[in-house]
Every structure is written in structure tokens, then in C-alpha cells.
């Protein structure tokens, strides 16, 4: 799974994209709001680690999600 942080403009907020190994978009959510239903993506119990990663993630850099 991969993660990328997308910079918003003006009134549009920053967003996070989660993509599978084929780079198909599987989740798209606001960076300032936690993603609900993390178990759907195999990330249950990793909310704090995911939040820390999102805060430190640079904009526009696709990274392998290893948490």
C-alpha cells in the first residue's frame, strides 16, 4: 500500500490518498480528519502511527506505507 499527501489550495483542504500495490486509489480523506473504518484497509489499531506519519509526510511524495 502507498500513501501520498496532496496540498489543497485556497479553501480546499489537504488530502491523503491511499493506493494499493497497483497504484489504484483505495481511500481519499482529509488530512486534518482521521480516516474511519481503518479495518477495511488493514490498518486497525494503527491510528496514532498513521496520524504521526501524515503530519510528517511531505506534499506530493508517494511513499510505501509501512506502519
N, C-alpha and C positions, 0 to 999 in steps of 0.2 A: 504494500500500500504506500502511496505517496501523498505528500501534503504540500500545498502552496498557499501563500498569503497574498491576497490581491488588494492593492491600495485603492480605496474609494476616493471619489472626487466631490468637492462641494458638500452637498447634503447626503451623498451616498456613502454609507459606512464601509469600513474594511471588511473583507470576506475571506473565509477559509474554504479551500476546496480539498476534498479527499478523493483520490483517484486510485483505481486498482492497478494491478501489475501491467495491464494493457493500456493504462492511462485513460480509462473510461471514467467519467465523473460519477462518483457514487454518493457524495454528500457535498452540500454547499450551504454554509451557515455564516452568520455574522461573527466576527472575531470577538466582539465585546459581549456576546451571549453564549452560554455553554450549549453544546450540542446535546439534544435529548436523544434517548434511545441509542446510547452508545453500544449496547449489547448487540444491536443489529449489525455493527461493524467490527465486532470482536474486541471492543475497547472498554468493556465494563470494568470498573474498579481502577481505571487509569485516568480519572478526571483531572486530578491535580497535576500529574505529569504532562497531560495534554495541554492544560492551561499554561503551564510554565513554558512548554515548547512553543505555543502560539505567541506568547509575549516576547520570546527571544528570536522568533523566526524573522528573517529579513523578507522584505516585499519582493515578489517576483521570482524567488528561488525555489525551484522544485526540489524537494528533498525526500529521501526514503524515510518513511515513518517507522522508527524503531523505538517503541516505548514498551 
